[in-house]
Amino acid sequence: MLASIVSNGWAFPGESGFTSSEAGNVLFVTAEDDLNDTVAPRLVQAKANMAKVFSIDESAFEQLTFSSPAFEQHIKDCAPKLVIVDPIQAFLGGNLDGHKQMKCALL
């Protein structure tokens, strides 16, 4: 799991050429899986450094999007090396159609 690699400063596996570095913060943003019941146990099982894993509880915000001040403030507060957003469509906002935007990006 990427969160474990980054939060511990481990090297990425395989022939990628990435080497270990200083452990970094990870920001986990999810609108589907429960943070306590699903995400945290998976992170613990993957040996993530939980002191370096932060989360945004999406239900605490009226509508959290990538362009909202609340999202920007969380980035500033925890200074993550990695941000995991699941699912990305939940945070695009009402003005974007994720299917059309993703299709155009792939062409």
C-alpha positions in Angstrom: 0.0 0.0 0.0 1.3 3.4 -1.0 0.4 5.0 2.4 2.6 2.5 4.2 5.6 3.1 1.9 5.3 6.9 2.2 4.5 7.1 5.9 7.5 4.9 6.8 9.9 6.3 4.2 10.4 2.8 2.6 11.7 2.2 -0.9 9.1 1.4 -3.5 9.2 -2.2 -4.6 10.5 -3.5 -7.9 12.7 -2.1 -10.5 11.2 1.4 -10.4 14.4 3.2 -9.3 12.7 4.8 -6.4 14.7 4.6 -3.2 13.8 5.1 0.5 13.4 8.6 1.7 12.3 10.5 4.8 8.9 9.3 6.0 6.1 11.7 5.0 2.6 12.5 6.0 -0.3 10.9 4.1 -3.7 12.5 3.7 -6.5 10.1 3.1 -9.9 11.4 1.8 -12.7 9.0 1.4 -16.4 9.3 0.7 -17.1 5.6 0.5 -15.2 3.5 3.0 -15.6 4.2 6.7 -12.3 5.5 8.1 -12.5 3.6 11.4 -14.1 0.3 10.3 -12.4 -0.1 6.9 -9.5 2.2 6.1 -7.7 2.3 9.5 -7.6 -1.6 9.8 -6.2 -1.9 6.3 -3.5 0.7 7.0 -2.5 -1.0 10.2 -2.4 -4.4 8.5 -0.1 -2.8 5.8 2.1 -1.5 8.6 1.5 2.2 7.9 2.9 4.6 10.4 -0.4 5.8 11.7 1.2 8.9 13.4 1.8 10.1 9.8 -1.6 9.3 8.4 -4.3 12.0 8.4 -7.8 12.0 7.1 -10.7 14.3 6.3 -14.1 13.1 7.4 -16.1 14.1 4.3 -19.3 14.1 6.3 -18.0 17.0 8.4 -18.2 19.4 5.4 -21.3 20.5 3.5 -19.6 19.8 0.2 -15.9 19.2 0.1 -14.3 19.6 -3.3 -10.8 20.0 -4.6 -11.4 23.8 -5.0 -12.9 24.3 -1.5 -11.0 26.3 1.1 -11.4 23.5 3.6 -9.6 21.0 1.3 -6.8 23.5 0.8 -6.5 24.1 4.5 -6.1 20.4 5.2 -3.3 20.2 2.7 -1.6 23.1 4.4 -2.2 21.7 7.9 -0.7 18.2 7.3 1.7 18.9 4.5 1.3 15.5 2.9 3.8 13.8 0.6 0.8 11.7 -0.6 -2.9 12.5 -0.9 -5.2 9.6 -1.5 -8.7 10.5 -2.7 -11.3 7.7 -3.0 -13.4 8.0 -5.1 -12.2 11.0 -7.0 -15.6 11.6 -8.5 -17.0 12.5 -5.0 -14.8 15.5 -4.8 -15.0 17.0 -8.3 -17.9 19.3 -7.5 -21.2 19.8 -9.3 -19.7 21.7 -12.3 -17.6 18.8 -13.6 -18.6 15.6 -15.2 -15.9 13.1 -14.1 -16.7 10.8 -17.0 -16.3 13.4 -19.7 -13.2 15.0 -18.0 -11.5 11.6 -17.6 -12.3 10.6 -21.2 -10.8 13.8 -22.5 -7.7 13.4 -20.4 -7.1 9.9 -21.8 -7.3 10.9 -25.5 
